[in-house]
Amino acid sequence: MIRPPDNEMNTMSERLYIGIDLGTYQSTVMSSEGVMTTIETVVGKPKDPVARNFLGRDVVFGEDAIKHRLACNLFRPLEHGVAQDDEENLSAAKAFVTHLIENCDPEEYDEVLGVICSPSHISFTDKTNLVSILRGLVNGIMVVSEPFAVAFGLDQIAGSIVVDIGAGTTDIARIYGTFPTDEDQVTIEEAGDWLDHRLMDLINKKYAGAQLTQSMVRRWKEEGSYVSDDSHEFMVDLSVDGKKQNVDIGDLVRLACNELVPYIVEGVKNIVAGADPEYQSVLRNNIILAGGGSLIEGLADRVAQHLADIGDVTVWCAEDPVVRVADGALKLASAMPDEMYTSIE
């Protein structure tokens, strides 16, 4: 049972609030004590006893796992922000989330309450897995959609459309002063990972024999992504059949990023069309882009151009978009009454 934070039973110093954004590529936790940590959502387990002795640990996370990936079996246990439904990945997810939350020193507090953010549509199995992963780490949880957390953190819940472009999914929701329903939200698969694979395909097609990994392509995307009618030069070192080449992939980056725009626009149009007609103008004029994908240069203007046929629109990008979800989750955690939390002790 969640204990009320009154003077007789609890004080604020004995209760810790945390906001968590569990992402496919990276995850962020923020606490009411000022802790903020972002870790790549990857778990590494040593391949054999030699690797175990070399690493000195049974499991490594984030950058350490990537650094020692040849000595480890790697797991990316959070698919679209929720745990994959098999024992091995659930175990890896539990280890990862434990490591993430330990950054907040939860053992120093009598009670830990957390707001966990998920994609807009999450199944019963997904919620069950989340509870299983978090049991023993927090006393109570509340699961909210990523777009709502963004809007709450930005004080934009009075009327907005939030487009959260993550790695695994793009989540779009209309927000109008209350928790959004399933009908207020849409999740599409075209997001950061989709863009990585599209760019990889384009590079392989242009440079036959190119030796690529998704992490290489992701890094290039993060460094040089843009939408435009004109190509910008973007030179990278590429290994083709084992030979180093310095090539320009600027036109391919532009093409891949431009291809993402129609999916976002279609999702926003559907969200607008499903709203109360007297409220549609308010929503159209407060469209917020967040998540790592919102860092694509020129994206807000391009989305606005493609939405012009539905009326006047205003599209803007949130500052520090990668941490907006966790920030909103933390603000929500301390603002909600205890009865909004589900006890998982």
C-alpha positions in Angstrom: 0.0 0.0 0.0 1.2 3.5 -0.8 1.6 5.5 2.4 0.3 9.1 2.5 3.1 11.6 2.9 1.8 13.2 6.1 3.9 14.2 9.1 2.9 11.1 11.1 3.7 8.5 8.5 6.1 10.0 6.0 7.9 13.2 5.2 8.9 14.5 1.8 12.6 13.6 2.5 11.5 10.0 2.9 9.7 9.8 -0.4 11.5 9.8 -3.8 9.8 10.6 -7.0 11.3 9.5 -10.3 10.4 10.0 -14.0 11.5 7.3 -16.5 11.6 7.3 -20.2 12.2 3.7 -21.3 13.4 3.9 -24.9 14.5 1.5 -27.6 17.8 3.2 -28.1 18.4 5.1 -24.9 16.6 5.6 -21.6 16.5 8.5 -19.1 15.7 8.7 -15.4 15.2 11.9 -13.4 14.6 12.1 -9.7 13.1 14.7 -7.3 16.6 15.0 -5.8 18.1 16.4 -9.0 19.6 13.2 -10.5 19.4 12.9 -14.3 21.0 10.0 -16.1 20.7 8.9 -19.7 22.0 5.4 -20.7 21.9 3.6 -24.0 19.4 0.8 -23.7 21.7 -2.1 -24.2 22.8 -4.9 -22.0 25.9 -7.1 -22.4 26.5 -10.5 -20.9 30.0 -12.1 -21.2 30.2 -14.8 -23.8 32.4 -17.2 -21.8 34.5 -17.4 -18.6 37.4 -15.6 -20.3 35.2 -12.7 -21.2 33.8 -12.7 -17.6 37.2 -12.5 -16.1 38.2 -9.8 -18.6 35.2 -7.7 -17.8 35.2 -8.4 -14.1 31.4 -8.3 -14.1 28.4 -10.6 -14.9 26.7 -7.8 -16.9 27.6 -4.5 -18.4 25.3 -1.7 -19.7 25.2 1.2 -22.1 28.5 2.5 -23.4 30.4 -0.3 -21.6 28.4 -2.9 -23.4 29.0 -1.3 -26.8 32.7 -0.9 -26.1 33.1 -4.6 -25.2 30.5 -5.9 -27.7 32.8 -8.5 -29.2 33.2 -10.1 -25.8 29.5 -10.0 -25.0 26.1 -11.2 -26.1 24.2 -8.0 -26.5 20.6 -7.4 -25.7 18.4 -4.4 -26.6 15.6 -5.5 -24.3 13.1 -2.7 -24.7 11.2 -3.0 -28.0 9.3 0.2 -28.8 9.8 1.2 -25.1 8.3 -1.9 -23.6 9.9 -5.2 -22.7 10.0 -8.0 -25.3 7.9 -10.9 -24.1 10.5 -13.6 -23.7 12.5 -14.8 -20.6 15.9 -13.8 -21.8 15.0 -10.3 -22.8 12.8 -9.8 -19.7 15.8 -10.8 -17.5 18.0 -8.3 -19.4 15.3 -5.6 -19.1 15.1 -6.2 -15.3 18.8 -5.8 -15.0 18.9 -2.7 -17.1 16.0 -0.9 -15.3 17.6 -1.9 -12.0 20.9 -0.3 -13.1 19.1 2.8 -14.3 17.1 3.4 -11.1 20.1 2.7 -8.9 21.5 6.0 -10.1 18.9 7.7 -8.0 19.9 5.9 -4.8 16.4 4.6 -4.1 17.6 2.6 -1.0 18.1 5.9 0.8 14.3 6.5 0.8 11.4 4.8 2.5 9.2 5.0 -0.6 9.8 5.4 -4.3 7.0 6.5 -6.7 7.6 6.5 -10.4 5.9 7.7 -13.6 6.9 5.5 -16.5 6.5 6.6 -20.0 5.5 4.3 -22.9 4.4 4.6 -26.5 0.9 5.9 -27.0 -0.6 2.4 -27.4 0.6 -0.3 -25.0 -0.9 -3.7 -24.6 -2.0 -5.6 -21.5 1.1 -7.9 -21.9 3.3 -4.8 -22.2 1.9 -3.4 -18.9 2.3 -6.7 -17.2 5.9 -6.9 -18.2 6.5 -3.4 -17.0 5.1 -4.3 -13.6 7.2 -7.4 -13.4 10.4 -5.5 -14.3 9.7 -2.7 -11.8 8.5 -4.8 -8.9 11.0 -4.5 -6.0 12.5 -1.3 -7.4 9.6 1.1 -6.7 6.6 1.1 -4.5 4.1 2.5 -6.9 3.9 3.3 -10.6 1.8 5.3 -13.1 2.2 4.6 -16.8 1.5 7.5 -19.2 2.1 8.1 -22.8 5.3 9.9 -24.0 3.5 12.7 -25.8 1.4 13.5 -22.7 4.6 13.6 -20.5 6.1 16.1 -23.0 3.1 18.4 -23.0 2.9 18.3 -19.2 6.5 19.1 -18.7 6.3 22.0 -21.1 3.0 23.3 -19.5 1.3 22.8 -22.9 -1.6 20.6 -21.8 -4.3 23.3 -22.5 -4.3 22.5 -26.2 -1.5 21.0 -28.3 -0.4 18.1 -30.6 2.8 16.5 -29.5 4.9 14.5 -32.0 7.5 12.5 -30.1 9.9 11.0 -32.6 11.9 8.3 -30.8 14.0 5.4 -32.1 11.4 2.7 -32.2 8.2 4.7 -32.7 6.8 8.1 -33.5 4.0 8.8 -31.1 1.4 11.6 -31.8 -1.3 12.8 -29.5 -3.7 15.6 -29.1 -3.7 17.1 -25.6 -6.5 19.2 -24.2 -6.3 19.4 -20.4 -6.7 15.8 -19.4 -5.1 12.4 -19.9 -5.5 11.5 -23.6 -7.6 8.4 -24.5 -6.6 5.8 -27.1 -8.6 7.7 -29.7 -6.5 10.8 -29.0 -3.3 9.1 -29.9 -1.5 7.2 -32.7 1.8 5.3 -32.8 3.6 4.8 -36.1 6.7 2.6 -36.8 8.4 5.2 -39.0 10.9 6.7 -36.5 14.7 6.8 -35.8 15.4 3.1 -36.4 13.4 3.1 -39.5 15.4 6.1 -40.7 18.7 4.3 -39.9 17.6 1.3 -42.0 16.4 3.5 -44.9 19.7 5.4 -45.0 21.7 2.1 -44.8 19.7 0.8 -47.8 20.4 3.9 -49.8 24.2 3.8 -49.0 24.4 0.1 -49.9 22.6 0.8 -53.2 25.0 3.6 -54.2 28.2 2.1 -52.8 28.2 -1.6 -53.6 30.3 -3.6 -51.1 30.0 -0.9 -48.4 30.6 -2.4 -44.9 28.1 -0.8 -42.5 26.7 -1.2 -39.1 23.5 0.4 -37.7 25.6 2.2 -35.1 27.7 3.8 -37.8 24.7 4.9 -39.8 22.9 6.2 -36.7 26.0 8.3 -35.8 26.0 9.8 -39.3 22.3 10.5 -39.1 22.7 12.3 -35.8 25.6 14.4 -37.1 24.2 15.4 -40.4 20.4 14.8 -40.7 18.4 17.5 -42.5 15.3 18.0 -44.7 15.6 20.2 -47.7 15.0 20.5 -51.4 18.7 20.9 -52.0 21.5 18.5 -51.0 24.3 19.5 -48.5 27.7 17.9 -48.7 28.3 15.4 -45.8 31.6 13.5 -46.1 32.2 10.3 -44.2 34.8 7.6 -44.2 33.3 4.4 -45.6 34.9 0.9 -45.9 34.1 -0.6 -49.3 35.3 -4.2 -49.7 37.9 -3.4 -46.9 39.2 -0.3 -48.6 38.7 3.1 -47.0 36.9 5.7 -49.0 35.9 9.3 -48.2 32.5 9.7 -49.8 29.7 12.3 -49.8 26.4 10.9 -48.4 24.7 14.2 -48.0 22.2 13.5 -50.8 21.3 10.2 -49.3 20.8 11.7 -45.8 18.4 14.3 -47.3 16.5 11.7 -49.2 16.0 9.4 -46.2 15.0 12.3 -43.9 12.6 13.7 -46.5 10.9 10.3 -46.7 10.0 10.4 -43.0 8.0 13.6 -43.3 4.9 12.2 -45.1 4.4 9.6 -42.3 4.5 12.3 -39.6 2.2 14.6 -41.6 -0.4 11.9 -42.2 -0.4 11.0 -38.5 -0.9 14.7 -37.5 -3.7 15.1 -40.0 -5.5 12.1 -38.6 -5.2 13.5 -35.1 -6.5 16.9 -36.1 -9.4 15.4 -38.1 -10.5 13.3 -35.1 -10.7 16.3 -32.8 -13.7 18.5 -31.9 -14.1 20.8 -35.0 -14.3 23.9 -32.8 -11.0 22.9 -31.2 -9.0 22.0 -34.3 -7.6 25.5 -34.9 -6.1 25.5 -31.4 -4.5 22.2 -31.9 -3.2 23.0 -35.4 -1.4 26.1 -34.0 0.5 24.4 -31.3 2.2 21.3 -32.8 5.3 20.4 -30.8 8.1 18.1 -32.1 10.1 16.3 -29.5 12.3 13.2 -29.2 15.7 12.7 -30.9 14.1 12.9 -34.4 13.0 16.5 -33.8 16.7 17.4 -34.1 16.6 16.8 -37.8 17.5 20.2 -39.3 14.6 22.0 -40.9 12.0 19.4 -39.8 9.5 21.8 -38.2 9.3 24.0 -41.2 9.0 21.1 -43.6 6.2 19.5 -41.6 4.4 22.9 -41.5 4.7 23.2 -45.2 3.1 19.8 -45.8 0.3 20.6 -43.4 -0.6 23.9 -45.0 -3.5 22.3 -46.9 -5.5 21.8 -43.6 -5.3 25.5 -42.6 -3.1 27.8 -40.5 -0.5 25.8 -38.5 2.3 26.4 -36.1 5.0 23.8 -35.6 7.9 24.2 -33.2 10.6 22.0 -31.6 11.0 21.5 -27.9 14.3 22.5 -26.3 16.4 19.6 -25.1 14.0 17.2 -26.8 15.7 14.0 -25.8 15.0 14.5 -22.1 11.6 16.1 -22.4 9.7 12.9 -21.7 11.6 12.1 -18.5 11.3 15.7 -17.4 7.6 15.7 -17.9 7.2 12.3 -16.1 9.1 13.7 -13.1 6.9 16.8 -12.9 3.8 14.6 -13.2 5.0 12.2 -10.5 5.1 14.9 -7.8 1.9 16.5 -9.0 -0.4 13.5 -8.9 -2.3 12.3 -5.8 -1.4 8.9 -4.4 -4.5 7.2 -5.6 -3.3 7.6 -9.2 -0.4 5.2 -8.5 -0.7 1.4 -8.8 1.0 -0.3 -5.8 3.4 -3.0 -6.9 5.0 -4.0 -3.6 
